[in-house]
Amino acid sequence: MGVVNKEKIKAFFDRLASSWDDDMVIDEKIINTILDISRVTKGSDVLDVACGTGVMIPFYLQRDVGSITAIDFSAKMCAIADSKFKDGKVQVICADAETFDNNGRYDAIIIYNAFPHFPDGDKLISHLSTLLNKDGILTIAHGMSRDKINSHHINVSTDLKRELPEAEKLASLFAPYLEVTDIISDERMYLVSGRKQ
């Protein structure tokens, strides 16, 4: 089994950035379920990890959040996201989520449709948990089932992704750092959330 290679991931998503929005399928019910579980409400400070071209940003803005820090590894994805949102609440930063720290603390951190592309899930969760405010929520979610995600990635090179684990296994990675609050793994979606105590 290959090891996920960060430089190859960066190049892969830089290549896809210009056509990313054309292939985007958005299920507003699923996204709003994710935001409800993550307690994203008026005034929330949100960290959007692996933001891509900014698919989640309009949904945060609809909830009148306090601020959105959107980070992605791909400079080209960030450039597109940055060009789309001129709201003063939105800051787009090209950064590695495993080491990112702008001294901000967040009420909600969301990783949407991206977790298989991170090389070390435990390291990622451990680090992101330090960026949460007390009672803040970290959520890892996908807008389709685990089986669909894994079959969608079947032809993607092993140095670009890992298999999406069973939700209970992902929850066990949360447990040392966060109180697991929600687990969903069904035909519609996949989600694990945890709260910082």
Secondary structure, 3 states (H helix, E strand, C coil): CCCCCHHHHHHHHHHHHHHCHHHCCCCHHHHHHHHHHCCCCCCCEEEEECCCCCCCHHHHHHCCCCEEEEEECCHHHHHHHHHHCCCCCEEEEECCCCCCCCCCCEEEEEEECCHHHCCCHHHHHHHHHCCEEEEEEEEEEECCCHHHHHHHCCCCCCCCCCCCCCHHHHHHHHCCCCEEEEEEECCCCEEEEEECC
